[in-house]
Amino acid sequence: MNNISRSLLAFLLVGLLAFTGCKPKDADIEKSLTTALGAYPGVQVSVKEGVATLSGEVADEATRTAAEAAAKTVKGVKSVTSNLTVPPPPAPVIINPDTTLQETANAAISSLSLAKVQATVQEGVITLTGEIKKSELQGLMVKLNELKPKKIENKLTIK
């Protein structure tokens, strides 16, 4: 009977070892995850006790969700912890009102064929320099006032 007990105990130990040896190892799971997530650049993977941790930066929220879902489908993964980040959207391009005002002031001067008149804009103030005929001044001032600057500084020499 003693031999039967020992044999049974040995058989149970071998069976237990075989059963526990069937679980995928973390390294194997990590390799499978790396392969499965190859389509998602910037995603790093680590696995500890079957828990997959995803880290890195992805392009957008949809990519983040897709990477997490793909990781959950890998055999041996018990759960997924996502430390993936999505970069903030780029700041909107702000057009400097001075730049716009400068361009429209130059266009107004060009439309009146005033080659000797220059305009500079700083903080919404148009400064005029150069030479102009007295008969052309009123037309120029009307056009520039239509642009609604804060102020027009007239430093023109009148001929």
Residue frames as a rotation matrix with the C-alpha (Angstrom) as fourth column:
MET 1
0.567 0.824 0.000 0.00
0.824 -0.567 0.000 0.00
0.000 0.000 -1.000 0.00
ASN 2
0.357 -0.542 -0.761 2.89
0.237 -0.735 0.635 2.28
-0.904 -0.407 -0.134 0.78
ASN 3
-0.706 -0.626 0.333 4.23
0.436 -0.014 0.900 1.88
-0.558 0.780 0.283 -2.79
ILE 4
-0.100 0.764 0.637 0.84
0.963 -0.088 0.256 2.73
0.251 0.639 -0.727 -4.19
SER 5
0.731 0.343 -0.590 0.73
0.552 -0.805 0.217 5.92
-0.400 -0.485 -0.778 -2.08
ARG 6
-0.127 -0.870 -0.476 4.17
0.121 -0.490 0.863 6.94
-0.984 0.052 0.168 -3.26
SER 7
-0.708 -0.102 0.699 3.30
0.676 0.190 0.712 6.18
-0.205 0.977 -0.065 -6.86
LEU 8
0.316 0.915 0.250 0.08
0.934 -0.346 0.088 8.13
0.167 0.206 -0.964 -6.59
LEU 9
0.606 -0.174 -0.776 1.91
0.313 -0.845 0.433 11.07
-0.731 -0.505 -0.458 -4.97
ALA 10
-0.519 -0.855 -0.026 4.59
0.233 -0.170 0.958 11.02
-0.823 0.491 0.287 -7.67
PHE 11
-0.454 0.443 0.773 1.93
0.888 0.156 0.432 10.86
0.071 0.883 -0.464 -10.38
LEU 12
0.647 0.730 -0.220 0.09
0.756 -0.652 0.060 13.84
-0.100 -0.205 -0.974 -8.85
LEU 13
0.234 -0.648 -0.725 3.30
0.151 -0.712 0.686 15.88
-0.960 -0.270 -0.069 -8.63
VAL 14
-0.762 -0.500 0.411 4.15
0.439 0.067 0.896 15.15
-0.476 0.863 0.168 -12.27
GLY 15
-0.077 0.838 0.540 0.61
0.970 -0.062 0.234 16.04
0.230 0.542 -0.808 -13.29
LEU 16
0.689 0.303 -0.658 0.71
0.547 -0.813 0.199 19.25
-0.475 -0.498 -0.726 -11.26
LEU 17
-0.236 -0.862 -0.448 4.03
0.106 -0.481 0.870 20.25
-0.966 0.158 0.204 -12.81
ALA 18
-0.727 0.013 0.686 2.73
0.675 0.198 0.711 19.47
-0.127 0.980 -0.153 -16.28
PHE 19
0.313 0.939 0.140 -0.44
0.944 -0.324 0.060 21.46
0.101 0.113 -0.988 -15.65
THR 20
0.650 -0.110 -0.752 1.39
0.261 -0.897 0.356 24.52
-0.714 -0.428 -0.554 -14.29
GLY 21
-0.470 -0.882 0.015 3.96
0.253 -0.119 0.960 24.27
-0.845 0.455 0.280 -17.06
CYS 22
-0.198 0.484 0.852 1.19
0.978 0.161 0.136 24.78
-0.071 0.860 -0.505 -19.64
LYS 23
0.725 0.451 -0.520 0.68
0.454 -0.881 -0.132 28.43
-0.518 -0.140 -0.844 -18.68
PRO 24
0.558 -0.547 0.625 2.45
0.554 -0.315 -0.770 30.76
0.618 0.776 0.127 -21.09
LYS 25
-0.089 -0.695 -0.714 5.49
0.959 -0.254 0.128 32.48
-0.271 -0.673 0.688 -19.63
ASP 26
0.533 0.283 -0.797 5.61
0.256 -0.952 -0.167 36.26
-0.806 -0.115 -0.580 -19.40
ALA 27
-0.447 -0.788 -0.423 8.45
-0.255 -0.341 0.905 36.39
-0.857 0.513 -0.048 -21.94
ASP 28
-0.777 0.224 0.589 6.37
0.600 0.546 0.585 34.41
-0.190 0.807 -0.559 -24.45
ILE 29
0.324 0.937 -0.128 3.34
0.877 -0.348 -0.330 36.63
-0.354 -0.005 -0.935 -23.86
GLU 30
0.263 -0.302 -0.917 5.49
-0.037 -0.952 0.303 39.73
-0.964 -0.045 -0.261 -24.28
LYS 31
-0.812 -0.579 0.074 6.87
0.005 0.121 0.993 38.41
-0.584 0.806 -0.095 -27.56
SER 32
-0.416 0.753 0.510 3.33
0.908 0.372 0.191 37.67
-0.046 0.543 -0.838 -28.81
LEU 33
0.508 0.601 -0.617 2.18
0.609 -0.757 -0.236 41.14
-0.609 -0.256 -0.751 -27.74
THR 34
-0.220 -0.683 -0.696 5.11
-0.160 -0.679 0.717 42.81
-0.962 0.269 0.039 -29.48
THR 35
-0.911 -0.067 0.407 4.19
0.353 0.380 0.855 40.97
-0.212 0.922 -0.323 -32.67
ALA 36
-0.074 0.986 0.152 0.48
0.996 0.082 -0.044 41.75
-0.056 0.148 -0.987 -32.32
LEU 37
0.669 0.332 -0.664 1.14
0.429 -0.903 -0.019 45.44
-0.606 -0.272 -0.747 -31.65
GLY 38
-0.369 -0.892 0.262 3.72
0.716 -0.093 0.692 45.86
-0.592 0.443 0.673 -34.42
ALA 39
-0.121 0.421 0.899 1.23
0.879 -0.376 0.294 47.93
0.462 0.825 -0.325 -36.40
TYR 40
0.894 0.444 0.059 1.18
0.346 -0.768 0.539 50.55
0.285 -0.461 -0.840 -33.64
PRO 41
-0.047 -0.985 0.168 4.49
0.553 -0.166 -0.816 52.45
0.832 0.055 0.553 -33.66
GLY 42
-0.355 -0.207 0.912 5.51
-0.477 -0.798 -0.367 53.98
0.804 -0.565 0.185 -30.37
VAL 43
0.686 0.644 0.340 3.89
-0.644 0.319 0.696 51.29
0.340 -0.696 0.633 -28.20
GLN 44
-0.552 -0.824 -0.123 6.17
-0.590 0.491 -0.641 49.47
0.589 -0.281 -0.758 -25.74
VAL 45
0.572 0.760 -0.309 5.04
-0.401 0.588 0.702 46.33
0.715 -0.278 0.641 -23.94
SER 46
-0.712 -0.674 0.195 5.95
-0.572 0.397 -0.717 44.69
0.406 -0.623 -0.669 -20.64
VAL 47
0.359 0.811 -0.461 4.32
-0.333 0.573 0.749 41.68
0.872 -0.116 0.476 -18.99
LYS 48
-0.791 -0.509 0.339 4.36
-0.509 0.240 -0.827 40.61
0.339 -0.827 -0.448 -15.35
GLU 49
-0.827 0.435 0.355 2.32
0.041 0.677 -0.735 37.65
-0.560 -0.594 -0.578 -14.13
GLY 50
-0.442 0.649 0.619 0.11
0.888 0.412 0.201 37.82
-0.125 0.639 -0.759 -17.22
VAL 51
0.568 0.597 -0.567 -0.69
0.519 -0.794 -0.317 41.52
-0.639 -0.114 -0.761 -16.80
ALA 52
-0.065 -0.549 0.833 0.32
0.980 -0.194 -0.052 43.45
0.190 0.813 0.550 -19.92
THR 53
0.306 0.072 -0.949 1.39
0.409 -0.910 0.063 47.06
-0.860 -0.407 -0.308 -19.51
LEU 54
0.284 -0.138 0.949 1.35
0.930 -0.201 -0.307 49.25
0.233 0.970 0.072 -22.60
SER 55
0.329 -0.221 -0.918 3.33
0.395 -0.851 0.346 52.48
-0.858 -0.476 -0.193 -22.60
GLY 56
-0.675 -0.600 0.429 4.44
0.674 -0.265 0.689 55.09
-0.300 0.755 0.584 -25.08
GLU 57
-0.365 0.509 -0.779 2.81
-0.306 -0.856 -0.416 57.72
-0.879 0.087 0.468 -27.26
VAL 58
-0.387 0.348 0.854 0.30
0.824 0.545 0.151 57.07
-0.413 0.762 -0.498 -30.03
ALA 59
-0.871 -0.067 0.487 -1.05
0.387 -0.704 0.595 59.39
0.303 0.707 0.639 -32.70
ASP 60
-0.478 0.785 0.394 -4.66
-0.648 -0.618 0.444 59.62
0.592 -0.043 0.805 -31.54
GLU 61
-0.296 0.460 0.837 -7.36
-0.858 0.257 -0.445 58.22
-0.420 -0.850 0.319 -29.27
ALA 62
0.736 0.591 -0.331 -8.54
-0.677 0.632 -0.377 55.71
-0.014 0.501 0.865 -31.89
THR 63
0.137 -0.785 -0.604 -5.04
-0.377 0.523 -0.765 54.21
0.916 0.333 -0.224 -32.13
ARG 64
-0.657 -0.350 0.668 -4.87
-0.728 0.063 -0.683 54.01
0.197 -0.935 -0.296 -28.35
THR 65
0.169 0.840 0.516 -8.18
-0.845 0.393 -0.364 52.13
-0.508 -0.374 0.776 -28.15
ALA 66
0.764 0.104 -0.637 -7.22
-0.534 0.657 -0.533 49.79
0.363 0.747 0.557 -31.01
ALA 67
-0.265 -0.938 -0.225 -3.86
-0.490 0.332 -0.806 48.94
0.831 -0.104 -0.547 -29.40
GLU 68
-0.552 0.137 0.822 -5.54
-0.804 0.174 -0.569 48.16
-0.221 -0.975 0.014 -26.07
ALA 69
0.546 0.833 0.089 -8.12
-0.749 0.533 -0.394 45.94
-0.375 0.148 0.915 -27.79
ALA 70
0.512 -0.432 -0.743 -5.42
-0.482 0.571 -0.665 44.10
0.711 0.698 0.084 -29.75
ALA 71
-0.572 -0.773 0.275 -3.45
-0.641 0.212 -0.738 43.46
0.512 -0.598 -0.617 -26.55
LYS 72
-0.178 0.596 0.783 -6.50
-0.870 0.277 -0.408 41.92
-0.460 -0.754 0.469 -24.84
THR 73
0.758 0.533 -0.377 -6.82
-0.653 0.633 -0.417 39.31
0.016 0.561 0.827 -27.60
VAL 74
-0.108 -0.886 -0.451 -3.33
-0.697 0.391 -0.601 37.84
0.709 0.249 -0.660 -27.07
LYS 75
0.624 0.336 -0.705 -3.37
0.104 0.859 0.501 34.40
0.774 -0.386 0.502 -25.44
GLY 76
-0.061 -0.625 -0.778 -2.15
0.878 0.336 -0.339 34.43
0.474 -0.705 0.528 -21.85
VAL 77
-0.803 -0.169 0.571 -2.94
-0.015 -0.953 -0.302 38.09
0.595 -0.251 0.763 -21.16
LYS 78
-0.467 0.628 -0.622 -5.03
0.884 0.319 -0.341 38.31
-0.015 -0.709 -0.705 -18.00
SER 79
0.665 0.635 -0.392 -5.52
0.612 -0.765 -0.202 42.06
-0.428 -0.106 -0.897 -18.12
VAL 80
-0.037 -0.622 0.782 -4.14
0.857 -0.422 -0.295 45.15
0.513 0.660 0.549 -19.83
THR 81
0.373 0.029 -0.927 -2.91
0.611 -0.760 0.222 48.27
-0.698 -0.649 -0.301 -18.11
SER 82
0.368 -0.176 0.913 -2.64
0.845 -0.346 -0.408 51.15
0.387 0.922 0.022 -20.54
ASN 83
0.201 -0.391 -0.898 -0.18
0.502 -0.746 0.437 53.94
-0.841 -0.539 0.046 -19.91
LEU 84
-0.310 -0.260 0.914 -0.43
0.948 -0.152 0.278 55.09
0.066 0.954 0.294 -23.51
THR 85
-0.182 0.205 -0.962 -0.54
0.297 -0.921 -0.253 58.83
-0.937 -0.332 0.107 -24.06
VAL 86
0.309 0.328 0.893 -2.02
0.949 -0.163 -0.269 60.88
0.058 0.931 -0.362 -26.87
PRO 87
-0.754 -0.640 -0.146 -0.26
0.648 -0.762 -0.004 64.17
-0.109 -0.098 0.989 -27.67
PRO 88
-0.014 0.760 -0.650 -2.34
0.315 -0.613 -0.724 67.33
-0.949 -0.215 -0.231 -27.39
PRO 89
0.598 0.256 0.760 -3.56
0.796 -0.075 -0.601 68.78
-0.097 0.964 -0.248 -30.67
PRO 90
-0.493 -0.830 0.261 -1.26
0.854 -0.519 -0.037 71.37
0.166 0.204 0.965 -32.22
ALA 91
-0.321 0.328 -0.889 -1.88
0.398 -0.805 -0.440 74.95
-0.859 -0.495 0.127 -31.22
PRO 92
0.617 0.589 0.521 -4.00
0.729 -0.178 -0.661 76.84
-0.297 0.788 -0.539 -33.73
VAL 93
-0.469 -0.764 0.443 -2.12
0.876 -0.469 0.118 79.13
0.117 0.443 0.889 -36.03
ILE 94
0.399 0.551 -0.733 -2.76
0.639 -0.740 -0.209 82.68
-0.658 -0.385 -0.648 -34.95
ILE 95
0.107 -0.305 0.946 -2.54
0.875 -0.424 -0.236 85.24
0.473 0.853 0.222 -37.70
ASN 96
-0.539 -0.396 -0.744 -0.90
0.712 -0.686 -0.151 88.37
-0.450 -0.611 0.651 -36.44
PRO 97
0.577 0.817 -0.016 -3.36
0.692 -0.499 -0.521 91.21
-0.433 0.289 -0.854 -37.01
ASP 98
0.261 -0.563 -0.784 -0.38
-0.301 -0.819 0.489 93.47
-0.917 0.108 -0.383 -37.75
THR 99
-0.742 -0.553 0.380 0.64
0.136 0.432 0.892 91.19
-0.657 0.713 -0.245 -40.61
THR 100
-0.120 0.800 0.588 -2.86
0.968 0.226 -0.109 91.28
-0.220 0.556 -0.801 -42.09
LEU 101
0.717 0.385 -0.581 -3.08
0.351 -0.920 -0.176 95.03
-0.602 -0.078 -0.795 -41.63
GLN 102
-0.183 -0.879 -0.440 0.36
-0.242 -0.393 0.887 95.48
-0.953 0.268 -0.141 -43.24
GLU 103
-0.728 -0.083 0.680 -0.66
0.539 0.545 0.643 93.43
-0.424 0.835 -0.352 -46.27
THR 104
0.240 0.910 0.337 -3.94
0.962 -0.176 -0.209 95.28
-0.131 0.374 -0.918 -46.76
ALA 105
0.573 -0.121 -0.810 -2.30
0.068 -0.979 0.194 98.68
-0.816 -0.167 -0.553 -46.27
ASN 106
-0.553 -0.828 -0.093 0.33
-0.104 -0.042 0.994 97.83
-0.827 0.559 -0.063 -48.90
ALA 107
-0.484 0.466 0.741 -2.44
0.851 0.449 0.273 96.66
-0.206 0.762 -0.614 -51.24
ALA 108
0.610 0.734 -0.298 -4.31
0.665 -0.679 -0.311 99.96
-0.431 -0.009 -0.902 -50.73
ILE 109
0.177 -0.644 -0.744 -1.15
-0.243 -0.761 0.601 101.95
-0.954 0.074 -0.291 -51.51
SER 110
-0.776 -0.487 0.402 -0.48
0.198 0.416 0.887 99.83
-0.599 0.768 -0.226 -54.62
SER 111
-0.068 0.841 0.537 -4.07
0.958 0.205 -0.199 100.22
-0.277 0.501 -0.820 -55.84
LEU 112
0.826 0.340 -0.450 -3.58
0.273 -0.939 -0.208 104.01
-0.494 0.049 -0.868 -55.83
SER 113
0.565 -0.691 0.451 -0.19
0.693 0.101 -0.714 103.69
0.447 0.716 0.536 -57.62
LEU 114
0.879 -0.291 0.377 1.67
-0.430 -0.824 0.368 105.54
0.204 -0.486 -0.850 -54.87
ALA 115
0.593 -0.696 -0.405 5.21
0.388 0.688 -0.613 104.23
0.705 0.207 0.678 -55.39
LYS 116
-0.355 -0.816 0.456 6.85
-0.011 -0.484 -0.875 106.74
0.935 -0.316 0.163 -53.02
VAL 117
0.163 0.488 0.858 4.61
-0.912 -0.257 0.319 105.93
0.376 -0.834 0.403 -50.04
GLN 118
-0.552 -0.335 -0.763 5.54
0.004 0.915 -0.404 103.25
0.834 -0.226 -0.504 -47.50
ALA 119
0.424 0.708 0.564 3.43
-0.708 -0.129 0.695 101.92
0.565 -0.694 0.446 -44.65
THR 120
-0.715 -0.526 -0.461 4.60
-0.067 0.707 -0.704 100.10
0.696 -0.473 -0.540 -41.54
VAL 121
0.415 0.899 0.139 2.31
-0.387 0.036 0.921 98.58
0.823 -0.436 0.363 -38.94
GLN 122
-0.731 -0.565 -0.383 3.05
0.133 0.433 -0.892 98.04
0.669 -0.703 -0.242 -35.28
GLU 123
-0.824 0.447 -0.349 0.42
0.467 0.186 -0.864 97.14
-0.321 -0.875 -0.362 -32.67
GLY 124
0.057 0.962 0.268 -2.40
0.948 0.032 -0.318 98.15
-0.314 0.272 -0.909 -34.98
VAL 125
0.481 0.029 -0.876 -0.95
0.007 -1.000 -0.030 101.60
-0.877 0.008 -0.481 -35.78
ILE 126
0.526 -0.283 0.802 -0.19
0.851 0.181 -0.494 102.38
-0.006 0.942 0.335 -39.44
THR 127
0.232 -0.540 -0.809 2.75
0.110 -0.812 0.574 104.74
-0.966 -0.222 -0.129 -39.92
LEU 128
0.821 0.104 0.561 3.05
0.565 -0.009 -0.825 106.38
-0.080 0.995 -0.066 -43.33
THR 129
0.102 -0.832 -0.546 6.39
0.071 -0.541 0.838 107.65
-0.992 -0.124 0.004 -44.66
GLY 130
-0.377 -0.330 0.866 7.59
0.869 0.196 0.453 108.91
-0.319 0.924 0.213 -48.03
GLU 131
-0.879 0.041 -0.474 6.27
-0.173 -0.956 0.238 111.53
-0.444 0.291 0.848 -50.45
ILE 132
-0.293 0.850 0.439 2.75
0.907 0.392 -0.154 112.18
-0.303 0.353 -0.885 -51.72
LYS 133
-0.795 0.168 0.583 0.91
0.195 -0.839 0.508 114.84
0.575 0.517 0.634 -53.68
LYS 134
-0.863 0.489 0.125 -1.70
-0.365 -0.434 -0.824 116.82
-0.349 -0.757 0.553 -51.76
SER 135
-0.134 0.864 -0.485 -4.42
-0.980 -0.043 0.194 115.70
0.147 0.501 0.853 -54.19
GLU 136
-0.130 0.017 -0.991 -3.65
-0.246 0.968 0.049 112.00
0.961 0.250 -0.122 -53.48
LEU 137
-0.905 -0.370 0.212 -3.57
-0.270 0.110 -0.957 112.24
0.330 -0.923 -0.199 -49.68
GLN 138
-0.291 0.867 0.405 -7.34
-0.917 -0.132 -0.377 112.26
-0.273 -0.481 0.833 -49.06
GLY 139
0.475 0.468 -0.745 -7.92
-0.721 0.692 -0.025 109.13
0.504 0.549 0.666 -51.20
LEU 140
-0.355 -0.702 -0.617 -5.13
-0.087 0.683 -0.725 107.28
0.931 -0.204 -0.304 -49.37
MET 141
-0.888 0.013 0.460 -6.45
-0.457 -0.148 -0.877 108.23
0.056 -0.989 0.137 -45.94
VAL 142
0.126 0.992 0.012 -9.98
-0.991 0.126 -0.050 107.08
-0.051 -0.006 0.999 -46.85
LYS 143
0.382 -0.020 -0.924 -8.69
-0.400 0.898 -0.185 103.68
0.833 0.440 0.335 -48.03
LEU 144
-0.628 -0.713 -0.312 -6.52
-0.002 0.402 -0.915 103.20
0.778 -0.574 -0.254 -44.93
ASN 145
-0.668 0.454 0.590 -9.32
-0.739 -0.310 -0.598 104.21
-0.089 -0.835 0.543 -42.53
GLU 146
0.362 0.812 -0.457 -11.52
-0.845 0.493 0.205 101.52
0.392 0.312 0.865 -44.11
LEU 147
-0.128 -0.512 -0.849 -9.02
-0.036 0.858 -0.512 98.98
0.991 -0.035 -0.129 -42.71
LYS 148
0.802 0.554 0.225 -9.98
-0.163 -0.160 0.974 100.13
0.575 -0.817 -0.038 -39.19
PRO 149
-0.185 -0.901 -0.392 -6.50
0.498 0.258 -0.828 100.51
0.847 -0.348 0.401 -37.67
LYS 150
0.165 0.175 -0.971 -6.11
0.971 -0.201 0.129 101.81
-0.173 -0.964 -0.203 -34.12
LYS 151
0.527 -0.114 -0.842 -4.47
0.022 -0.989 0.148 104.92
-0.849 -0.096 -0.519 -35.49
ILE 152
0.597 -0.434 0.675 -2.79
0.775 0.097 -0.624 106.31
0.205 0.896 0.394 -38.62
GLU 153
0.328 -0.600 -0.730 0.40
0.287 -0.673 0.682 108.28
-0.900 -0.433 -0.048 -38.09
ASN 154
0.874 0.036 0.485 1.00
0.481 -0.213 -0.850 110.50
0.073 0.976 -0.204 -41.10
LYS 155
0.280 -0.857 -0.432 4.71
0.154 -0.404 0.902 111.24
-0.948 -0.319 0.019 -41.53
LEU 156
0.302 -0.070 0.951 4.40
0.936 0.211 -0.282 111.88
-0.180 0.975 0.129 -45.25
THR 157
-0.610 -0.465 -0.641 6.10
0.211 -0.876 0.435 114.74
-0.764 0.130 0.632 -47.03
ILE 158
0.447 0.854 0.268 3.49
0.599 -0.063 -0.798 116.57
-0.664 0.517 -0.540 -49.11
LYS 159
-0.653 -0.682 0.329 4.62
0.673 -0.324 0.664 117.93
-0.347 0.655 0.671 -52.47
